[in-house]
């Protein structure tokens, strides 16, 4: 009993300190993934008590550091992802629900931390990203003048909702498979979908066709144009993931060594970015033909 309480206490302290560090790192989403193994272990213990104690610990440190009381509210943002891990491991019963929880969780996390950084640090992340892009593109647009560059930057700003959703989907995938790996290691019983079996819903195929046709009739930038463009971006990213899943299914079938599989797949991901359009086409064909016969009887994400 004493060992169990000691273990829970240690998990609570480490979680609280990590959430505080994540807060001080301005909610960095990449760093947030580092906490997933800790969250999975916390779920195996008394999660509700551990997470409550963790918040108290992080809040006390914030007060000791002399931060304003509003920081006690904003640090709650860092607890969105631990709650998502708990819902996946203890509540969700289907693969579709697993991915819905993680994508919604990361999307919520992204939107809130963008708002929080703007309030706490007076930094507009959207404007910062656009400023960086403007700096990168400036050399290419010097002959054309600043006017065209400014118009391009304003145009790219319209795609920010799609970028945020694509980022949330990507982080959700990483979070899901980190959770899968750690949960299996610590003995948490949960059925996970292997990446080689990942198969997008048929709605993705229909959506790609519909939005591609709609894009052909768009002649001016308006609300409808923005919606179609952002949806097209999201759907093409899902096709890219579909193609990656197909590639991994082939690698898994041909190579037994997990180390070689992982190394080869990493190399293929790097090179596949150079052939993004081809990957989208492969993903689209796979959704229609199902080359490796991975399509489930019931729709899975």
C-alpha positions as CSV (number, residue, x, y, z in Angstrom):
1,X,0.0,0.0,0.0
2,X,2.8,2.4,1.0
3,X,4.7,1.6,-2.3
4,X,1.5,2.3,-4.3
5,X,1.0,5.7,-2.6
6,X,4.7,6.5,-3.1
7,X,4.4,5.6,-6.8
8,X,1.3,7.7,-7.2
9,X,2.9,10.6,-5.4
10,X,6.0,10.4,-7.6
11,X,3.9,10.3,-10.8
12,X,1.9,13.3,-9.6
13,X,5.1,15.3,-8.8
14,X,6.8,14.5,-12.1
15,X,3.6,15.2,-14.0
16,X,3.1,18.5,-12.2
17,X,6.7,19.6,-12.9
18,X,6.4,18.5,-16.6
19,X,3.2,20.5,-17.1
20,X,4.8,23.5,-15.6
21,X,7.9,23.2,-17.9
22,X,5.5,22.7,-20.9
23,X,3.7,25.9,-19.8
24,X,7.0,27.8,-19.5
25,X,8.0,26.5,-23.0
26,X,5.0,28.3,-24.3
27,X,2.9,25.1,-24.8
28,X,5.3,23.8,-27.5
29,X,3.2,21.0,-29.2
30,X,6.3,19.0,-30.1
31,X,7.5,19.0,-26.5
32,X,3.9,18.1,-25.4
33,X,4.4,14.7,-27.1
34,X,7.2,13.9,-24.7
35,X,4.7,13.8,-21.9
36,X,2.6,11.0,-23.4
37,X,4.5,8.1,-21.8
38,X,4.1,9.8,-18.4
39,X,0.3,10.3,-19.1
40,X,-0.1,6.6,-20.0
41,X,1.6,5.5,-16.8
42,X,-0.6,7.9,-14.8
43,X,-3.7,6.4,-16.3
44,X,-2.6,3.0,-15.0
45,X,-2.5,4.4,-11.5
46,X,-5.2,6.6,-9.9
47,X,-5.4,9.1,-12.7
48,X,-8.0,11.6,-11.3
49,X,-6.1,11.9,-8.0
50,X,-2.7,12.1,-9.8
51,X,-3.8,14.8,-12.2
52,X,-5.4,16.9,-9.5
53,X,-2.3,16.7,-7.3
54,X,-0.2,17.5,-10.4
55,X,-2.2,20.7,-11.0
56,X,-1.9,21.8,-7.4
57,X,1.9,21.3,-7.6
58,X,2.3,23.2,-10.8
59,X,0.0,26.0,-9.5
60,X,2.0,26.3,-6.2
61,X,5.3,26.6,-8.2
62,X,3.7,29.3,-10.4
63,X,2.7,31.2,-7.2
64,X,6.2,30.9,-5.8
65,X,7.6,32.2,-9.0
66,X,5.5,35.3,-8.6
67,X,3.4,34.8,-11.7
68,X,0.1,36.6,-12.0
69,X,-3.1,34.6,-11.0
70,X,-4.3,34.4,-14.6
71,X,-1.4,31.9,-15.2
72,X,-3.3,29.4,-12.9
73,X,-6.0,29.4,-15.5
74,X,-3.8,29.1,-18.6
75,X,-1.8,26.2,-17.2
76,X,-5.0,24.1,-17.4
77,X,-4.4,24.1,-21.2
78,X,-1.5,21.7,-20.6
79,X,-3.9,19.2,-19.0
80,X,-6.0,18.8,-22.1
81,X,-3.8,16.0,-23.6
82,X,-3.5,13.9,-20.4
83,X,-7.3,13.9,-20.2
84,X,-7.4,12.8,-23.9
85,X,-5.0,9.9,-23.0
86,X,-7.3,8.9,-20.2
87,X,-10.4,9.0,-22.4
88,X,-8.6,6.8,-25.0
89,X,-7.4,4.2,-22.6
90,X,-10.4,4.0,-20.2
91,X,-13.5,5.3,-22.1
92,X,-13.2,5.0,-25.9
93,X,-14.2,1.6,-27.3
94,X,-13.6,2.1,-31.0
95,X,-10.7,3.2,-33.2
96,X,-12.8,5.9,-34.8
97,X,-13.5,7.4,-31.3
98,X,-9.8,7.1,-30.4
99,X,-8.8,9.3,-33.4
100,X,-11.7,11.7,-32.9
101,X,-10.7,12.3,-29.3
102,X,-7.0,12.9,-30.2
103,X,-7.7,15.1,-33.2
104,X,-10.2,17.2,-31.3
105,X,-7.9,17.3,-28.3
106,X,-4.9,18.5,-30.3
107,X,-7.1,21.0,-32.2
108,X,-8.5,22.4,-28.9
109,X,-4.9,22.5,-27.5
110,X,-3.5,24.4,-30.5
111,X,-6.3,27.0,-30.6
112,X,-6.1,27.6,-26.9
113,X,-2.3,27.9,-26.7
114,X,-2.3,30.3,-29.7
115,X,-4.7,32.5,-27.7
116,X,-2.8,32.1,-24.5
117,X,0.5,33.1,-25.9
118,X,-1.1,36.2,-27.5
119,X,-2.4,37.2,-24.1
120,X,0.5,36.2,-21.9
121,X,3.5,37.1,-24.1
122,X,1.9,39.5,-26.6
123,X,3.0,37.2,-29.4
124,X,0.6,36.5,-32.3
125,X,1.8,33.1,-33.6
126,X,-0.1,33.4,-36.9
127,X,1.5,36.7,-37.6
128,X,4.9,35.3,-36.6
129,X,4.6,32.4,-39.0
130,X,3.5,34.7,-41.8
131,X,6.4,37.0,-41.0
132,X,8.8,34.1,-41.3
133,X,7.3,33.0,-44.6
134,X,7.5,36.6,-45.8
135,X,11.2,36.7,-45.0
136,X,11.8,33.4,-46.8
137,X,9.9,34.5,-49.9
138,X,11.2,38.0,-50.0
139,X,14.2,37.1,-52.1
140,X,12.0,35.5,-54.8
141,X,9.6,38.5,-55.0
142,X,12.1,41.4,-55.0
143,X,11.8,41.9,-58.8
144,X,8.0,41.8,-58.6
145,X,7.9,44.3,-55.7
146,X,6.6,44.2,-52.2
147,X,2.9,44.6,-53.3
148,X,2.7,41.2,-54.7
149,X,4.5,39.7,-51.8
150,X,2.1,41.3,-49.3
151,X,-0.8,40.0,-51.4
152,X,0.6,36.4,-51.3
153,X,1.1,36.6,-47.5
154,X,-2.5,37.8,-47.0
155,X,-3.6,34.9,-49.3
156,X,-1.6,32.4,-47.2
157,X,-3.3,33.7,-44.1
158,X,-6.6,32.4,-45.4
159,X,-5.1,28.8,-45.2
160,X,-4.2,29.0,-41.5
161,X,-7.3,27.1,-40.3
162,X,-6.4,24.3,-42.7
163,X,-2.8,24.3,-41.5
164,X,-3.9,24.1,-37.8
165,X,-6.2,21.2,-38.5
166,X,-3.5,19.3,-40.6
167,X,-1.1,19.9,-37.7
168,X,-3.6,18.6,-35.2
169,X,-4.2,15.4,-37.3
170,X,-0.4,14.8,-37.6
171,X,0.2,15.3,-33.8
172,X,-2.9,13.0,-33.1
173,X,-1.3,10.2,-35.1
174,X,2.0,10.6,-33.3
175,X,0.2,10.7,-29.9
176,X,-1.9,7.6,-30.8
177,X,1.1,5.5,-31.6
178,X,3.2,6.7,-28.7
179,X,0.2,5.8,-26.5
180,X,0.0,2.4,-28.2
181,X,3.7,1.6,-27.6
182,X,3.8,2.7,-24.0
183,X,0.4,1.1,-23.1
184,X,1.6,-2.3,-24.4
185,X,4.9,-1.9,-22.4
186,X,3.2,-1.2,-19.1
187,X,0.5,-3.8,-19.6
188,X,-2.6,-1.7,-20.2
189,X,-5.2,-3.7,-22.1
190,X,-6.4,-1.8,-25.1
191,X,-6.9,-2.8,-28.8
192,X,-5.0,-0.4,-31.0
193,X,-5.0,-0.2,-34.8
194,X,-1.6,-0.9,-36.4
195,X,-0.4,1.9,-38.7
196,X,-0.2,-0.7,-41.5
197,X,-4.0,-1.2,-41.1
198,X,-4.9,2.4,-41.1
199,X,-7.6,3.0,-43.7
200,X,-9.4,6.3,-44.2
201,X,-13.2,6.4,-44.4
202,X,-14.8,6.3,-47.8
203,X,-16.0,9.9,-47.2
204,X,-12.4,11.0,-47.8
205,X,-12.5,9.7,-51.4
206,X,-15.9,11.4,-52.0
207,X,-14.7,14.6,-50.4
208,X,-11.6,14.8,-52.5
209,X,-13.6,14.4,-55.7
210,X,-16.3,16.8,-54.7
211,X,-13.9,19.6,-53.5
212,X,-11.7,19.1,-56.5
213,X,-14.6,19.7,-58.8
214,X,-15.8,22.7,-56.8
215,X,-12.3,24.2,-57.0
216,X,-12.6,24.2,-60.8
217,X,-15.5,26.7,-60.6
218,X,-13.9,29.1,-58.2
219,X,-13.0,32.4,-59.8
220,X,-12.8,34.8,-56.9
221,X,-11.6,34.8,-53.3
222,X,-14.6,34.7,-51.0
223,X,-15.9,32.7,-48.0
224,X,-16.8,29.7,-50.2
225,X,-13.3,29.8,-51.8
226,X,-11.6,29.7,-48.3
227,X,-13.8,26.8,-47.1
228,X,-13.1,24.7,-50.3
229,X,-9.4,25.5,-50.3
230,X,-9.0,24.6,-46.6
231,X,-11.0,21.4,-47.0
232,X,-8.9,20.4,-50.0
233,X,-5.7,20.9,-48.0
234,X,-7.0,18.7,-45.2
235,X,-8.3,15.9,-47.5
236,X,-5.0,15.8,-49.5
237,X,-3.1,15.4,-46.2
238,X,-5.3,12.5,-45.3
239,X,-4.5,10.9,-48.7
240,X,-0.8,11.4,-48.0
241,X,-1.2,9.5,-44.7
242,X,-3.1,6.8,-46.6
243,X,-0.2,6.4,-48.9
244,X,2.3,6.2,-46.0
245,X,0.1,3.5,-44.4
246,X,0.2,1.5,-47.6
247,X,4.0,1.8,-47.8
248,X,4.3,0.7,-44.2
249,X,2.0,-2.3,-44.9
250,X,4.3,-3.4,-47.7
251,X,7.4,-2.9,-45.5
252,X,5.8,-4.9,-42.6
253,X,4.9,-7.7,-45.0
254,X,8.5,-7.9,-46.5
255,X,10.7,-7.1,-43.5
256,X,10.5,-8.8,-40.1
257,X,13.1,-6.8,-38.1
258,X,11.3,-3.9,-36.3
259,X,14.5,-1.8,-36.3
260,X,15.1,-2.1,-40.1
261,X,11.3,-1.5,-40.7
262,X,11.5,1.7,-38.6
263,X,14.7,2.9,-40.2
264,X,13.5,2.2,-43.7
265,X,10.1,3.8,-43.1
266,X,11.7,7.0,-41.7
267,X,13.9,7.2,-44.9
268,X,10.8,6.7,-47.1
269,X,8.9,9.5,-45.2
270,X,11.7,11.9,-45.8
271,X,11.8,11.1,-49.5
272,X,8.1,10.9,-49.9
273,X,7.8,14.6,-49.1
274,X,9.7,15.3,-52.3
275,X,7.0,13.5,-54.3
276,X,4.0,14.8,-52.4
277,X,1.7,14.9,-55.5
278,X,2.6,11.4,-56.4
279,X,1.9,10.2,-52.8
280,X,-1.5,11.9,-52.9
281,X,-2.3,10.0,-56.1
282,X,-1.2,6.7,-54.6
283,X,-3.3,7.4,-51.5
284,X,-6.3,8.1,-53.7
285,X,-5.9,4.9,-55.7
286,X,-5.4,2.9,-52.5
287,X,-8.7,4.2,-51.1
288,X,-10.5,3.0,-54.3
289,X,-8.6,-0.3,-55.0
290,X,-7.4,-1.2,-51.5
291,X,-4.1,-2.8,-52.8
292,X,-3.3,-4.7,-49.6
293,X,-6.9,-5.6,-48.7
294,X,-6.8,-3.6,-45.5
295,X,-10.2,-2.0,-45.7
296,X,-12.2,-3.0,-42.6
297,X,-15.7,-4.3,-42.7
298,X,-16.8,-1.4,-40.7
299,X,-15.5,2.1,-41.5
300,X,-12.3,3.0,-39.6
301,X,-10.2,6.1,-39.6
